[in-house]
Amino acid sequence: MRRMLVALFVLSVSAFAQKSDNPHAFDYDAKPPLDAQDVGVDFRGPVGIYDFSYASPKGGRVPAYLVLPPGKGPFAAIIWGHWCWPNSDFRNRKEFLDEAVALAPAGVASLLIDFPIARPGYIPDNDPLSAKQIVNLVQMVVDVRRGADLLLGRPFVDPKRVAYVGHSCGATAGGIVSGVDKRFRAFVLMAGGLSDEIELKSPEFQEFRQKTGPEKVDAFVARYSWADAAKYVSHAAPAALFLQYATQEKFLTPERSKATAALASEPKQFKLYDAPHALNAEARRDRITFLTEQLNLKPLPPEAIAAIPPLPQPAEPQH
């Protein structure tokens, strides 16, 4: 549990101003080639799943799946950002693969990427105050934005119908993307930490602060104050937001979730689900309905949505 709490804190470290004091932290050079390299392709019926990678402006390569419907488009497009649950087999681009395949017949091209923690050769740093946590967050945001470059450079993508779906750490990154990149029409942010003001006031964080050393923690918080997702998700407009949270959370309680959602810009929707951090089938139905409305998709048959496998909720790691 302790590591999960620390991950929430350091993925959106602190400050309470409404605008970032480092507005260029998530900029990148879009001029170099994407250098997309194909690995192979698989098919589920007429839906193609292309395994490839592209160059990250922050170094290394971004493993990805591109899920394409049959036809020439123009298709709506969704970029999917996975969760960071430590012992999940879906802590990678596989988390939303079944959902992306199910949405393809509705006219959706999907890009599913691996965040840095899921890439070959990644070496974790268990120091809760390591700058590596912030480096990873910046790269997550930049790699999503570079993924938008990739999609919007394809003739089969409708540039007016692009959305992002992110879960947990993927939601934190998506909250930042919503404020810095106006090419997205809609965002679904699932069970993610989006506000330092709320998180840093929690008893759990105060206990962590005392055990780790108040001066040390406060210095880290001040150094990376620009990384607070609330400074960005509060400026997501005109993009529409759908914030999905769970009731069976030890840290992101319903009260904290409601307070977090209140900070996001309009237009927005907010809903709590009687579920753990993985959320449930109701949340999946609701976000597909939201995406169908926002991206003007062909409605999926209810049985196609019901057939999407649930995301397993692993037990919390023991430390």
C-alpha positions, 0 to 999 in steps of 0.5 A: 500500500505504501508504494501505491501511495507514494506513486500517487504523490510523486506522479503529481507533485505539488503546488496550489497555484492554478497555472504552471510556473514551468509552462514549457516543461512538456514541450518537445521538438516535433520536427524529427522523424517519428521513425516508425518501425513495424514488428508485425500484424495480427488480425481479429476478424477484419480488425488489424492489430499492428505491432510497431514502435516510434521514436520518443523525443525524450529518448528510446522507442515507444512500443505501441499497437495501432488498431485499425478497422477495415476501410479507408476512413476517415476514422475517429482516433483514440490514444489509450494510456494504461495504469501502473498497478505494480503486479498487474499483467496489464501494466502496459499497452495490453490493458485496453487492447480488447476495448480498442478492438471492440471499438474498431467496428464503430469507426475508431483507430486506436493507438495503445502505447507502453509508458516508460515503466513497461518498456524493455530494459527499464530499471526502477528506482524505489526512492520515493523522492527520486527525480526519475519519477518526474522524468517518467511523467514528462516522458509519458505526456510527451510520448502521448503528444507524439502519438497524436502527431503520428495519428494526425499524420495519417490520412485515415484519421479525422483530425476533429475526432481525437480522444484520449483514455487514461487509467490511474497514472495514465489518467494523471498524464492525460490530465496534463495533456488536456491542458497543454495539447488542444488537438484532443476533443475529449478525455476519459480520465479513470481513477487518477490522481489529479490534484496535489492540493487534495493529496498533500492534505491527506493523513496518509501523505502527512504520515509519509512526510513525517516518516521520510523527513519534512524538509526533504519532502517539502524541498522535493515538492517545491522543486517539482511544483509545476508537475501538478496535474490540476494546473492543466486539467483545470484548463482542458476546455474546450475539450470535454472531460469524463472523470470516472472514479471508484468507491472501493479505494483506500486513498482516492476516496469518494470525497477526494474524488469529488473534490478532484473532479471539481477542479476540472474545467467544463464541460465535464462529467463525473461518476463514481462506481461501486468498484475497486481501482480497476473499475467495472463493466458499468464504467466501461459501458459509460465511457464507450457511450461518452466516446460514441457521443463525443466522436460521433461513432456508430453505436456498438451493439450492447452484446459487443460491449458486454463481451469485452473482458474485465480488467483483473484487480490484483491484490495490493503488493505487500511491502 
